[in-house]
């Protein structure tokens, strides 16, 4: 599986600024054209510039799969309208939660934080057309920041307990790896974007981390 080291907005924390599916990469409005081209070529996606709640923190606020993207209420109506005009599907979820930090999802399964109310968790699962589980990772609710999930495997915060890891692995029916990126960042979802075709890790990611990341996502 292809793996690259890159930055977005001159930052190695790719997962803060971007969210990726099998077909689309949403990136900040200020992303340079050369960065977009690299993402498109590596992940075999269309890179689309976006803002959510007038913010470039796309990965923190938004998460999705090929069925669409979910965003919090603070997303502006015109932002969503502009993106929908490009053929994308969005669902606004009640509450001003940083949904990207709270959701890990692929085409079939999702791991959701209990910070998201039950009704909203059900809405997210229905819209994204996935089976969902509620979980914690490393004792905290930031499951989106603490995971990278594709259809081939997953990465998890290296401080996750064995019980947490086993619960999620058994639910996903995928193999994964607990590791770090960007020279020791446990919040792996902040440092990596990936789909089933390729992995892009932040530029500070070490060679040892790269090996573990590949092991987790290329099963």
N, C-alpha and C positions, 0 to 999 in steps of 0.2 A: 504493500500500500504506500502510495506517495506521501511524503511528509516534508514540510517546508518550514523555515523560520521567516517570519515577516513581522512588520508593524502596521498599524492603522493609526493615522493621525500622529505619526512618529512615536507611537506608544506600543509596547509589547503586550499590552493587555487587550488582546483582540476581542475577547468575549464580552468586554464591557461596551465596546463600540459597535459590535456587529452581531447579528444572529443569522444562522445559516440553515437551509433545508437542502433537500436533494436537488432542488431546482433554482433556488433564489438565495442571494446574500443581500441582506439589508445593511447598508453602510451609511455613516453620517454624510450630510450634505457637503462638508468640507473635505471629504476623502479625495486624494489626488487620483487623477486618471490612471497613472501607472500602477497605483496600489489596487485599483479596481480591476485592471486588466490581469494582474497577478492572481487575484482571488478567482476571477472567472476561469482563467486557464487551469489553475490548480484543482479547484473544486468542481469544475465543469458545470457552472451555474451562471445565471444572469445576475450581475451586481446592480442593485437599484439604490439610488440615494434616497434617504428618508430623514425625517426628524419626528420624534415622538415627544409630545408635550414641550415643544420648542427646544428639545435637548438632543445632543449627539449621543446620549447614552442608550443606544438602541438595544444592546444586549441586556442591559439591566431592566428595561421596561417592557420588552417584547419577546415572545417566543412562539414558535410555530412549527408546522410540518407542511407537506404538500397540500393539505386540506385548508390551510389558512394560518393566520396569526392572531394571537390574543394580545390585547393591550388594555391598560387601566383607563379609568374614566378621565384622567388628566390629559390623555391624548386629545388633541384638538380636532374638531370635526373636519376642518379643511385639510389637515394633514392626512387623515384617513381617506377622505374623498379623493385627494390627489393620487394616493397609492392605489385605491380601488380603480381609478381610471386607467391604471397600467395593467389591470387584469388580476390584481391580488385580492384576496378575501380576508376581511378582518372582523373580529368580534370584540366589542368593548365590554370589559368585565367590570361590574360594579365594584367600587372601592378604588383607592389610589395606591394600590400595591405595586411594588417593583416586581412584576410578574416574571421577568427574565431571571431574576435571582431565586425564584420560588418554584420553577418548573424545569424538569428535564424531560424531553420528549423525542420519540422517533416516529415512525409511521404506524406503529401498532400499540405502543405502550407509553405511559407517562408516569413519572414520579413527581408527586405534588406535595407542597408544604402544607401543614395543617394551619398555617397562618391564613391561608385562603379559606374562607368560610365554605362549609359543606355544599351549599347551593351553588356557589361559584365554581367549586371543584367539579361538580356534576356538569355544569354548563361548559366548562373547558373541555372535559373529556368528550362530551357529545359533539361539540363543534369540531374538535380535532380528530374525531372518530377513532379514539383510542381507549384501551382499557387502562385504568389509572389506579395507583396505590398511593396512600399517604405514608410518608416516612420522614425520619430525621437522618442526618449524616453528621458524624462527629459531634453528636449531641445537639446540633443546631438545626434551625428551620430553613437554612439557605440552600436547599437542595439543588437549585439551578446553578448557583455559584460553585457548588461542591461536586458537580457531575458534568461529564460530557457524554452524551448518549447518541449512538447511531444505530443503524440496523445490524451492524456487524459486531458491536461490543460497547463497552463503556469504561470510562475512567472515573475514579472517585477520590475525594479528599483523602490524603494519606493518613489522616488522624481518625478516620472512621473505625468503629469497632468491628470485630469479626461478625458479630450478630447483625449489625446494620448492613454490612457488605453481603452476607449470606441471604438476608431477607430480600434485598433488591435483586441480587443475582438470580435467585430462585423465581422471583416474579417475572423478570425480564426474559428468563431462559436464554441468557447470553453470558459469555465469559467476559471478565473485565479485570481491571488492575487498579489498585490504590497507589497513587503516585503524586508527584508535584510537577510543576512547570515553572518557567521563568526563574530558575535558580532558587527553588524552594517554596514557591507559592502553593500552599495547600488548597486554595480555592481555584481548583483546576479549570472550572468553567469560565473564570475571568481571563485565563491565559491562552485558551485554545478554542478554535472553531474547527468543525469537522463535519463531514458527511460520509457516506459509504464509499466515496471515491478518493478522498484525500483528507489529510490532516494539516492544519496550519497552526503552528505553535509560535508563541511570542519569541522575539529575537534573543532573549536572555536564556532561553531553555538550553540546558546542558546536554551533552551527548548521552550521558547516562539516563537523563530524563527522557530523551528522544527514544531510546531503546524501550523503556517501560511504556511509554505512550503508544508506540507502535504495537507492542505486545497486547495492550488492552483493547486496541481498536481494529486490529486486522484479523481477528479470529474468523 
